[in-house]
Amino acid sequence: MPVWETLGPVTSRHAAPPMSASSGDALRKHGRLPAPSLEWNAEVERETAHLYARVKNVIPAVEWPFFAPTIKAINAVKQQRNAVILAHNYQTPEIYHCVADFVGDSLQLAREASRADADIIVQAGVHFMAETAKILNPAKTVLIPDLKAGCSLASSITGDDVRLLRERFPGVPIVTYVNTSAEVKAESDICCTSSNALQVVESLGAERVIMLPDEYLAKYVASQTKVKIIAWKGHCEVHERFTPEELRLVRANDPSVQIIAHPECPPEVIAEADFTGSTAHMIDFVRQHRPKRVVMVTECSMADNVAAELPDVEFVRPCNLCPHMKRITLQKILDSLLHMTEEVVVDPLIADKARRAVERMIHLKS
């Protein structure tokens, strides 16, 4: 059924992500490490050859000497720090395939964060992901290499907005997308990701559900369920830029091409797709079906990461870059590990409330 009601700002807010409250604590606790050599030589070439084999289909050999010394240094410092790196599917191949310990969509990373066996967690992603890792690991040090790696969805709604919604719709459960701040999660009943949004909504057994903040994800879920969805006018700045016209043009050039879209895309874009799913589901689709040519209607780096694994599949653009994800680089990851910057801190009272919503999602039976 269509969305029952849509509320919220007409345009997304673009507030900066919350800044770290005590970025010096991590440095005092763990200390600073000296900068390693970043020279390209025969030893580095030999020790990183197995990693280059993972990305040779998407990173030209001439570029590898610029990446390899930093990759080698990061992997060495990780062991020294007892650190793990969580990398989202939108990270670039040299991060995703060569330094990350765990990769995936927001749900997969939340699950890995909840059972991380490390002293330090580095989030190669955006701020709300690092906050989620901290919420689930209050005793661990959580770092994000660039505090300005925000999210248009997370910036589109505040805790005050959620409290006002509770006043307007008393007793209606609130499902909050994981792409939100800790404060918003703390005001919610349960979190969801694009992987499990429909399951979460239907698990509540309610006639009406407030679903925040992605309007297009809410519309997609509403089309799959009889539950009445109250949505919010938040949008992902990557996915909202796609148009049905560009997809029709791609299909006109090659009717056999497979088009797979993320549910954060506008409904008219999803209508042009052969398959709609989360980043994890999109990757699984390509792995299972091995289409000759495919368009992944999402962030560009995800196609690069899958292309590195499946060289027999041709990935046709269009795609859009996320400027926030691209703030995370190899050099910033190394600096973060060496100097313990930037530490993500969440108020314990907010974290306790937010943890209930996140854990309720993680432990939901599939």
C-alpha positions as CSV (number, residue, x, y, z in Angstrom):
1,M,0.0,0.0,0.0
2,P,1.2,3.6,-0.4
3,V,2.8,5.5,2.5
4,W,0.0,6.6,4.9
5,E,1.6,9.9,5.7
6,T,4.9,11.7,5.1
7,L,6.3,14.3,7.5
8,G,9.4,16.2,8.1
9,P,11.6,18.9,6.3
10,V,11.0,19.5,2.6
11,T,14.7,19.5,2.1
12,S,17.4,17.5,4.0
13,R,19.3,19.3,6.6
14,H,23.1,19.3,6.2
15,A,24.3,19.7,9.7
16,A,27.8,18.5,10.5
17,P,28.2,15.3,12.3
18,P,28.7,15.6,16.1
19,M,32.3,16.1,17.1
20,S,34.3,13.9,19.4
21,A,34.0,15.0,23.0
22,S,37.4,13.7,24.2
23,S,39.6,12.8,21.3
24,G,42.7,13.1,23.6
25,D,41.6,10.2,25.8
26,A,42.5,7.5,23.2
27,L,45.9,9.0,22.8
28,R,46.5,9.1,26.5
29,K,45.3,5.5,26.9
30,H,47.1,3.9,23.9
31,G,50.0,6.3,23.1
32,R,51.3,7.6,19.9
33,L,53.3,5.4,17.5
34,P,56.2,6.6,15.3
35,A,55.5,7.0,11.6
36,P,56.6,4.0,9.6
37,S,58.5,4.1,6.3
38,L,56.2,4.4,3.3
39,E,58.9,3.6,0.7
40,W,58.1,1.4,-2.2
41,N,60.8,-1.3,-2.5
42,A,61.2,-5.0,-3.3
43,E,60.3,-6.1,0.2
44,V,57.0,-4.2,0.1
45,E,56.2,-5.5,-3.3
46,R,56.8,-9.1,-2.2
47,E,54.9,-8.7,1.1
48,T,51.8,-7.1,-0.6
49,A,51.7,-9.3,-3.7
50,H,48.9,-11.4,-2.3
51,L,46.8,-8.3,-1.6
52,Y,47.4,-6.9,-5.1
53,A,46.1,-10.2,-6.5
54,R,42.7,-9.3,-4.9
55,V,42.5,-5.9,-6.7
56,K,44.5,-6.3,-9.9
57,N,41.3,-6.2,-11.9
58,V,40.4,-2.7,-10.7
59,I,43.7,-1.1,-9.7
60,P,46.3,-0.7,-12.5
61,A,49.7,-2.1,-11.7
62,V,51.2,1.4,-12.2
63,E,49.1,2.7,-9.2
64,W,50.0,-0.1,-6.8
65,P,53.3,1.3,-5.6
66,F,51.4,4.4,-4.3
67,F,49.0,2.2,-2.2
68,A,51.2,-0.7,-1.1
69,P,53.5,0.9,1.4
70,T,50.6,2.4,3.3
71,I,48.6,-0.8,3.2
72,K,51.6,-2.7,4.6
73,A,52.0,-0.1,7.4
74,I,48.3,-0.2,8.3
75,N,48.2,-4.0,8.6
76,A,51.3,-3.9,10.8
77,V,50.0,-1.2,13.1
78,K,46.7,-3.0,13.4
79,Q,48.5,-6.0,14.9
80,Q,50.5,-3.8,17.2
81,R,47.4,-2.0,18.4
82,N,45.1,-5.0,18.5
83,A,42.8,-3.1,16.2
84,V,40.2,-4.1,13.6
85,I,38.9,-2.2,10.7
86,L,35.3,-2.3,9.7
87,A,34.7,-1.2,6.1
88,H,31.4,-0.4,4.4
89,N,30.7,-1.6,0.9
90,Y,31.1,1.9,-0.4
91,Q,34.8,2.1,0.6
92,T,37.4,2.1,-2.2
93,P,38.9,-1.3,-3.2
94,E,42.3,-0.6,-1.7
95,I,40.6,-0.2,1.7
96,Y,37.8,-2.8,1.2
97,H,40.0,-5.6,0.0
98,C,43.5,-4.8,1.4
99,V,43.2,-3.5,5.0
100,A,39.6,-4.2,6.2
101,D,39.0,-7.1,8.7
102,F,35.3,-7.0,8.2
103,V,33.3,-5.7,5.3
104,G,29.6,-5.4,4.6
105,D,26.4,-3.2,4.7
106,S,25.3,-1.4,7.9
107,L,23.6,-4.5,9.4
108,Q,26.7,-6.7,8.8
109,L,29.0,-4.1,10.3
110,A,26.7,-3.6,13.3
111,R,26.8,-7.4,13.9
112,E,30.6,-7.5,13.6
113,A,31.0,-4.5,15.9
114,S,28.9,-6.3,18.5
115,R,31.3,-9.2,18.7
116,A,34.6,-7.4,17.9
117,D,37.5,-9.0,19.7
118,A,39.8,-6.0,19.7
119,D,40.9,-3.1,21.8
120,I,40.4,-0.6,19.0
121,I,37.8,-0.4,16.3
122,V,38.4,1.8,13.2
123,Q,35.3,2.6,11.2
124,A,36.1,3.0,7.5
125,G,32.7,4.5,6.8
126,V,30.6,7.4,8.0
127,H,30.0,8.9,11.4
128,F,26.7,7.1,12.3
129,M,28.4,3.7,11.7
130,A,31.2,4.6,14.1
131,E,28.6,5.8,16.7
132,T,26.9,2.4,16.3
133,A,30.1,0.6,16.9
134,K,30.7,2.7,20.0
135,I,27.2,2.1,21.3
136,L,27.7,-1.7,21.0
137,N,31.3,-1.5,22.4
138,P,31.2,1.1,25.2
139,A,34.5,-0.1,26.8
140,K,36.5,-0.1,23.5
141,T,38.1,2.8,21.7
142,V,36.3,3.6,18.4
143,L,38.0,5.8,15.8
144,I,36.8,7.3,12.6
145,P,39.6,8.6,10.3
146,D,37.7,11.8,9.4
147,L,35.0,13.3,11.7
148,K,33.5,15.1,8.7
149,A,32.4,11.9,7.1
150,G,28.7,12.5,7.7
151,C,25.4,11.4,6.1
152,S,22.6,13.4,4.6
153,L,20.1,10.9,6.0
154,A,21.5,11.2,9.5
155,S,21.4,15.0,9.2
156,S,17.8,15.0,8.1
157,I,16.3,14.3,11.6
158,T,17.0,15.0,15.3
159,G,16.1,13.6,18.6
160,D,13.7,16.5,19.1
161,D,11.9,15.6,15.8
162,V,11.4,12.0,17.1
163,R,10.0,13.2,20.4
164,L,7.5,15.4,18.6
165,L,6.4,12.5,16.5
166,R,5.8,10.5,19.7
167,E,3.5,13.3,20.9
168,R,1.6,13.4,17.6
169,F,1.3,9.6,17.3
170,P,1.1,8.2,20.9
171,G,1.6,4.5,21.0
172,V,2.7,4.1,17.4
173,P,6.1,2.2,17.3
174,I,9.1,4.0,15.8
175,V,11.4,2.2,13.5
176,T,14.6,4.1,12.8
177,Y,17.0,3.4,10.0
178,V,20.5,2.7,11.3
179,N,21.6,5.7,9.1
180,T,20.8,8.1,12.0
181,S,22.6,9.7,15.0
182,A,22.8,8.0,18.4
183,E,20.4,10.5,19.8
184,V,17.7,9.5,17.2
185,K,18.3,5.8,17.8
186,A,17.9,6.5,21.6
187,E,14.4,7.9,20.9
188,S,13.3,4.9,18.8
189,D,11.8,1.5,19.6
190,I,13.9,-0.5,17.1
191,C,16.5,0.1,14.4
192,C,16.5,-1.4,10.9
193,T,18.7,-1.5,7.8
194,S,17.7,-1.8,4.2
195,S,18.4,-5.5,4.5
196,N,15.8,-6.1,7.2
197,A,13.5,-3.1,7.1
198,L,10.4,-5.1,6.0
199,Q,11.1,-7.8,8.6
200,V,11.5,-5.3,11.3
201,V,8.3,-3.4,10.4
202,E,6.2,-6.6,10.3
203,S,7.8,-8.0,13.5
204,L,6.1,-5.3,15.6
205,G,2.6,-6.6,14.9
206,A,1.2,-3.0,14.7
207,E,-1.3,-1.5,12.3
208,R,0.7,1.7,11.9
209,V,4.5,2.2,12.2
210,I,6.6,5.4,12.0
211,M,9.6,4.7,9.8
212,L,12.5,7.2,9.9
213,P,14.2,9.0,8.1
214,D,14.4,7.7,4.5
215,E,11.3,8.5,2.6
216,Y,12.1,6.3,-0.3
217,L,13.0,3.3,1.8
218,A,9.7,3.8,3.7
219,K,7.8,3.9,0.4
220,Y,9.5,0.7,-0.8
221,V,8.6,-1.1,2.5
222,A,5.0,0.2,2.2
223,S,4.7,-1.3,-1.2
224,Q,5.6,-4.7,0.3
225,T,3.4,-4.8,3.4
226,K,-0.1,-4.1,4.7
227,V,1.2,-2.1,7.6
228,K,0.5,1.6,7.3
229,I,3.7,3.5,7.2
230,I,4.3,7.1,8.4
231,A,7.4,8.3,6.7
232,W,9.9,11.2,7.0
233,K,11.2,13.4,4.2
234,G,14.9,12.4,4.5
235,H,16.9,11.3,1.4
236,C,20.3,9.9,0.6
237,E,22.2,12.4,-1.5
238,V,23.7,9.5,-3.5
239,H,20.6,7.6,-4.4
240,E,18.2,10.5,-4.8
241,R,20.2,11.7,-7.8
242,F,19.4,8.7,-10.0
243,T,16.7,9.1,-12.6
244,P,14.5,6.7,-14.5
245,E,15.5,8.3,-17.8
246,E,19.2,7.4,-17.5
247,L,18.2,3.8,-16.7
248,R,15.9,3.6,-19.7
249,L,18.7,4.9,-21.9
250,V,21.0,2.1,-20.6
251,R,18.4,-0.5,-21.3
252,A,17.7,0.9,-24.7
253,N,21.4,0.5,-25.6
254,D,21.4,-3.1,-24.3
255,P,18.0,-4.8,-23.5
256,S,19.9,-7.7,-21.9
257,V,21.5,-5.6,-19.1
258,Q,20.5,-6.3,-15.5
259,I,19.6,-3.3,-13.5
260,I,19.7,-3.7,-9.7
261,A,18.8,-0.8,-7.4
262,H,19.0,0.1,-3.7
263,P,15.7,0.9,-2.0
264,E,17.0,4.4,-1.0
265,C,16.4,5.3,-4.7
266,P,13.2,7.1,-5.8
267,P,10.2,4.8,-6.5
268,E,10.3,5.7,-10.3
269,V,13.9,4.5,-10.4
270,I,13.1,1.3,-8.5
271,A,10.3,0.7,-11.1
272,E,13.0,0.5,-13.8
273,A,15.0,-2.1,-11.9
274,D,15.1,-5.9,-12.3
275,F,16.0,-6.4,-8.7
276,T,15.9,-4.1,-5.6
277,G,17.8,-4.8,-2.4
278,S,20.3,-3.6,0.2
279,T,24.0,-3.4,-0.7
280,A,24.5,-6.9,0.7
281,H,21.6,-8.3,-1.3
282,M,22.8,-6.6,-4.5
283,I,26.2,-8.2,-4.1
284,D,24.6,-11.6,-3.5
285,F,22.5,-11.1,-6.6
286,V,25.5,-10.6,-8.8
287,R,27.4,-13.5,-7.2
288,Q,24.6,-15.9,-7.7
289,H,23.3,-14.8,-11.2
290,R,26.6,-13.7,-12.8
291,P,24.9,-11.4,-15.3
292,K,27.0,-10.6,-18.3
293,R,26.4,-6.9,-17.9
294,V,24.9,-5.2,-14.8
295,V,24.1,-1.7,-13.5
296,M,24.4,-1.3,-9.8
297,V,22.2,1.7,-9.0
298,T,24.1,2.8,-5.9
299,E,27.5,4.2,-4.9
300,C,30.3,3.7,-7.4
301,S,32.9,2.0,-5.2
302,M,30.6,-1.0,-4.6
303,A,30.7,-1.9,-8.3
304,D,34.5,-1.7,-8.1
305,N,34.7,-4.0,-5.1
306,V,32.5,-6.6,-6.7
307,A,34.3,-6.3,-10.0
308,A,37.6,-7.1,-8.2
309,E,36.0,-10.4,-7.2
310,L,34.1,-11.1,-10.4
311,P,36.1,-10.0,-13.4
312,D,33.8,-11.9,-15.8
313,V,30.9,-9.5,-15.0
314,E,30.9,-6.1,-16.8
315,F,29.6,-3.3,-14.6
316,V,27.9,-0.5,-16.5
317,R,27.7,2.9,-15.1
318,P,25.8,5.2,-14.1
319,C,26.7,5.4,-10.5
320,N,27.2,8.2,-8.0
321,L,30.0,8.9,-5.5
322,C,29.3,9.5,-1.8
323,P,31.5,12.5,-0.8
324,H,31.4,11.5,2.8
325,M,32.6,7.9,2.2
326,K,35.4,9.3,0.1
327,R,36.7,11.3,3.0
328,I,38.1,8.0,4.3
329,T,41.5,7.2,2.7
330,L,44.4,4.9,3.4
331,Q,46.5,7.7,4.7
332,K,43.8,8.9,7.1
333,I,43.3,5.3,8.4
334,L,47.1,5.1,9.1
335,D,47.1,8.4,10.8
336,S,44.1,7.5,12.9
337,L,45.9,4.3,14.1
338,L,49.2,6.0,14.8
339,H,47.8,9.1,16.6
340,M,44.5,7.7,17.9
341,T,42.3,10.2,16.0
342,E,39.5,10.8,15.8
343,E,37.8,9.1,18.8
344,V,34.0,8.7,18.7
345,V,32.4,9.4,22.1
346,V,28.7,8.9,22.8
347,D,27.0,10.1,26.0
348,P,26.5,7.0,28.2
349,L,22.8,7.9,28.9
350,I,22.1,8.2,25.2
351,A,24.2,5.1,24.4
352,D,22.2,3.0,26.8
353,K,18.9,3.9,25.2
354,A,20.2,3.6,21.7
355,R,21.8,0.2,22.5
356,R,18.4,-1.3,23.2
357,A,17.1,-0.3,19.8
358,V,20.2,-1.5,17.9
359,E,20.4,-4.8,19.8
360,R,16.7,-5.4,19.3
361,M,17.4,-5.2,15.6
362,I,20.6,-7.4,15.7
363,H,18.8,-10.2,17.7
364,L,15.7,-10.2,15.6
365,K,15.2,-13.8,14.4
366,S,15.3,-14.1,10.6
